[in-house]
Amino acid sequence: RSMNRILEIDLDARRARVEPGVVLGRLNAELRTLGFQFGPPVSPHDRATLGGMIGTDAAGKGSRIHGKTGDHVRSLRVVVPGGAIIDCRRRPAAEVDSLIAAGGAAGQIHRAVREALSAPGIPAELAARWPTLERPLAGYTLPKAFDPATGELDLAALVTGAEGTLGVVVEAELSIVPLPKARRTVFVGHASFDEAVAAAEPFGATKPAAIETMDETVLSLARQDQLCSESGAALCSP
């Protein structure tokens, strides 16, 4: 609750620096006046904090275009066990070497992670066995944390999605994107739920921002909802 400041918005660099308690809806409300937004949306945008989204590597219906939160994390400031504060971001191999040589908590952690992920056989195992999913939602994103070809190390990729198990994020630098120039919604009716599900693949080929499938049960419940009836939305009409 106390760490809820928007620290900086840099339109030229297309980035925002925030504390973890900033709610997504508040950040996007400020960005909207400037023609920008934080790309990955989530349904509870009026109460979801950026810290929570980073911890879970959250993504919403716009992930077809914007991907997940982790795809927009540039750097993180993290308090690690023991109380040290380290800056996590993608670092080239030479910079990692210098950091390790300097010692301290940051050097020790970079050394340990690099040794673990570059150990004999590990890169090959990760390449062969890591699931090739569009939206992996469990476990540490090890392949994104270390590039065996270049030696680059990215602790921010490791912290994102770790659900707070590696440390406490106290500041985040995030990429922002321009608002879309136009929005359109298309409603398509189907004779059955199976038919609607089967239609998702050809609809996906047209590259929509999102595809939502709702059956008659959901629509019937929506028509009974007070908010829906007050809005007069076409979707609520029989």
C-alpha positions as CSV (number, residue, x, y, z in Angstrom):
1,R,0.0,0.0,0.0
2,S,2.9,2.4,0.7
3,M,4.9,1.7,-2.4
4,N,2.5,3.0,-5.0
5,R,4.2,5.8,-6.8
6,I,4.6,6.2,-10.6
7,L,8.2,7.3,-10.5
8,E,8.8,8.3,-14.2
9,I,7.2,8.1,-17.6
10,D,9.6,8.5,-20.5
11,L,7.8,8.6,-23.8
12,D,10.9,8.9,-25.9
13,A,12.3,5.7,-24.4
14,R,8.8,4.2,-24.2
15,R,9.2,3.2,-20.6
16,A,7.7,3.7,-17.2
17,R,9.3,3.3,-13.7
18,V,6.8,2.3,-11.0
19,E,6.7,0.9,-7.5
20,P,5.1,-2.5,-7.1
21,G,1.9,-1.2,-5.5
22,V,0.8,0.8,-8.5
23,V,-2.5,-0.5,-9.8
24,L,-2.5,-1.3,-13.6
25,G,-5.7,0.8,-14.2
26,R,-4.1,3.8,-12.5
27,L,-0.9,3.6,-14.6
28,N,-2.9,3.1,-17.8
29,A,-5.2,6.0,-17.0
30,E,-2.2,8.3,-16.8
31,L,-0.6,6.8,-19.9
32,R,-3.8,7.1,-21.8
33,T,-3.7,10.8,-21.7
34,L,-0.3,10.6,-23.4
35,G,-1.4,8.1,-26.1
36,F,0.3,5.0,-24.5
37,Q,-0.5,2.0,-22.3
38,F,1.1,-0.9,-20.6
39,G,0.4,-3.6,-23.1
40,P,-0.6,-6.8,-21.2
41,P,-4.1,-6.3,-19.8
42,V,-5.7,-8.3,-17.0
43,S,-9.3,-8.5,-16.1
44,P,-9.0,-7.1,-12.6
45,H,-7.1,-4.0,-14.0
46,D,-8.8,-1.8,-11.4
47,R,-7.1,-3.6,-8.5
48,A,-4.3,-5.7,-10.0
49,T,-0.9,-4.2,-9.0
50,L,2.1,-4.2,-11.2
51,G,4.0,-6.1,-8.5
52,G,1.5,-8.8,-8.5
53,M,1.5,-9.0,-12.3
54,I,5.3,-9.3,-12.2
55,G,5.2,-12.0,-9.6
56,T,2.8,-14.1,-11.6
57,D,4.0,-13.1,-15.1
58,A,0.4,-12.2,-15.7
59,A,-1.4,-11.9,-19.1
60,G,-4.9,-11.2,-20.1
61,K,-7.0,-11.4,-23.3
62,G,-4.6,-9.0,-25.1
63,S,-1.7,-11.5,-24.8
64,R,-2.1,-12.5,-28.4
65,I,-0.6,-9.1,-29.3
66,H,1.2,-8.0,-26.2
67,G,2.4,-11.2,-24.7
68,K,2.9,-11.5,-21.0
69,T,4.1,-9.0,-18.3
70,G,7.6,-10.5,-18.5
71,D,7.9,-9.5,-22.2
72,H,7.7,-5.9,-21.0
73,V,9.9,-5.9,-18.0
74,R,13.2,-4.1,-18.6
75,S,14.6,-4.2,-15.1
76,L,13.7,-4.8,-11.5
77,R,15.1,-3.6,-8.2
78,V,14.8,-6.5,-5.8
79,V,15.4,-7.0,-2.1
80,V,16.9,-10.5,-1.7
81,P,17.1,-12.7,1.4
82,G,19.5,-11.0,3.8
83,G,18.4,-7.5,2.9
84,A,20.7,-6.7,0.0
85,I,19.1,-4.7,-2.9
86,I,20.2,-5.7,-6.4
87,D,19.3,-4.5,-9.8
88,C,18.1,-7.3,-12.1
89,R,18.2,-6.8,-15.9
90,R,19.7,-8.4,-18.9
91,R,23.5,-8.1,-18.7
92,P,26.1,-9.1,-21.4
93,A,28.8,-11.7,-20.4
94,A,31.5,-9.1,-19.8
95,E,29.3,-7.1,-17.4
96,V,28.4,-10.3,-15.5
97,D,32.1,-11.0,-15.2
98,S,32.8,-7.5,-13.8
99,L,29.9,-7.8,-11.3
100,I,31.1,-11.2,-10.1
101,A,34.6,-9.9,-9.7
102,A,33.3,-7.0,-7.6
103,G,31.8,-9.4,-5.1
104,G,28.9,-8.6,-2.8
105,A,25.4,-10.0,-2.9
106,A,24.8,-9.1,-6.6
107,G,28.1,-10.8,-7.7
108,Q,27.4,-13.9,-5.6
109,I,23.9,-14.3,-7.0
110,H,25.0,-13.8,-10.6
111,R,27.8,-16.3,-10.1
112,A,25.5,-18.9,-8.6
113,V,22.8,-18.5,-11.3
114,R,25.4,-18.6,-14.2
115,E,27.1,-21.7,-12.7
116,A,23.8,-23.5,-12.3
117,L,22.5,-22.7,-15.8
118,S,25.8,-23.2,-17.6
119,A,26.8,-26.5,-15.9
120,P,27.7,-29.3,-18.3
121,G,24.6,-30.7,-19.9
122,I,22.1,-28.2,-18.5
123,P,21.8,-25.9,-21.6
124,A,21.2,-29.0,-23.8
125,E,18.7,-30.4,-21.3
126,L,16.8,-27.1,-21.2
127,A,16.8,-26.8,-25.0
128,A,15.5,-30.4,-25.4
129,R,13.1,-30.7,-22.6
130,W,11.6,-27.2,-21.8
131,P,8.0,-27.1,-23.0
132,T,7.4,-24.9,-26.1
133,L,4.3,-23.2,-24.8
134,E,3.1,-19.8,-25.8
135,R,2.2,-19.0,-22.2
136,P,4.1,-21.1,-19.7
137,L,2.6,-20.4,-16.3
138,A,4.6,-22.5,-13.8
139,G,8.2,-22.6,-12.7
140,Y,11.1,-20.3,-13.2
141,T,11.8,-19.2,-16.8
142,L,15.2,-20.7,-16.9
143,P,15.8,-20.5,-20.7
144,K,15.1,-16.7,-20.6
145,A,17.5,-16.2,-17.7
146,F,20.6,-17.4,-19.4
147,D,21.8,-17.5,-23.1
148,P,24.5,-20.1,-23.5
149,A,25.5,-18.8,-26.9
150,T,26.3,-15.3,-25.7
151,G,26.7,-15.7,-22.0
152,E,24.0,-13.0,-21.3
153,L,22.3,-13.3,-17.9
154,D,18.9,-11.8,-17.1
155,L,17.9,-12.1,-13.4
156,A,14.8,-10.0,-14.1
157,A,13.5,-12.8,-16.3
158,L,14.1,-15.2,-13.4
159,V,12.3,-13.0,-10.8
160,T,9.3,-12.4,-13.1
161,G,6.9,-15.2,-12.5
162,A,8.7,-16.5,-9.4
163,E,5.7,-15.4,-7.2
164,G,8.0,-13.7,-4.7
165,T,10.1,-16.7,-3.9
166,L,13.4,-15.1,-4.9
167,G,13.0,-11.7,-3.4
168,V,10.7,-8.6,-3.0
169,V,10.4,-6.3,-6.0
170,V,10.5,-2.7,-4.9
171,E,10.8,-1.0,-8.3
172,A,10.2,-1.9,-11.9
173,E,11.1,-0.4,-15.3
174,L,8.5,-1.4,-17.8
175,S,8.1,-0.9,-21.6
176,I,5.0,0.9,-22.7
177,V,3.3,0.8,-26.1
178,P,1.2,3.2,-28.2
179,L,-2.6,3.0,-27.8
180,P,-4.3,1.2,-30.8
181,K,-5.7,3.6,-33.4
182,A,-9.0,1.9,-33.5
183,R,-11.0,-0.9,-31.7
184,R,-13.7,-3.1,-33.1
185,T,-15.8,-5.9,-31.6
186,V,-17.4,-8.6,-33.7
187,F,-20.1,-10.9,-32.3
188,V,-20.6,-14.3,-34.1
189,G,-23.4,-16.7,-33.1
190,H,-23.0,-20.5,-33.3
191,A,-25.5,-23.4,-33.2
192,S,-23.5,-25.2,-30.5
193,F,-20.6,-24.6,-28.1
194,D,-18.5,-27.2,-29.9
195,E,-19.0,-25.3,-33.1
196,A,-17.9,-22.1,-31.4
197,V,-14.7,-23.7,-30.1
198,A,-13.9,-25.2,-33.5
199,A,-14.2,-21.7,-35.0
200,A,-11.5,-20.3,-32.7
201,E,-8.7,-21.6,-34.9
202,P,-9.8,-19.9,-38.2
203,F,-10.7,-16.8,-36.3
204,G,-7.2,-16.8,-34.8
205,A,-5.7,-16.7,-38.3
206,T,-7.1,-13.2,-38.7
207,K,-4.9,-12.0,-35.8
208,P,-7.5,-10.5,-33.5
209,A,-6.5,-9.0,-30.2
210,A,-8.6,-11.5,-28.4
211,I,-11.2,-14.3,-28.9
212,E,-13.8,-14.9,-26.2
213,T,-16.2,-17.8,-26.2
214,M,-19.4,-17.7,-24.1
215,D,-22.1,-20.3,-23.9
216,E,-25.8,-19.7,-23.2
217,T,-25.3,-20.3,-19.4
218,V,-22.9,-17.4,-19.2
219,L,-25.1,-15.2,-21.3
220,S,-28.2,-16.0,-19.2
221,L,-26.4,-15.2,-16.0
222,A,-25.0,-11.9,-17.6
223,R,-28.6,-10.9,-18.5
224,Q,-29.6,-11.2,-14.8
225,D,-26.6,-9.1,-13.6
226,Q,-27.6,-5.6,-12.5
227,L,-24.5,-3.9,-14.1
228,C,-25.3,-5.6,-17.4
229,S,-28.9,-4.5,-17.4
230,E,-28.1,-0.9,-16.5
231,S,-25.5,-0.7,-19.2
232,G,-28.0,-1.6,-21.9
233,A,-25.2,-3.5,-23.7
234,A,-26.2,-5.4,-26.9
235,L,-24.7,-8.5,-25.4
236,C,-27.3,-8.5,-22.6
237,S,-30.2,-8.5,-25.0
238,P,-32.0,-11.8,-25.6
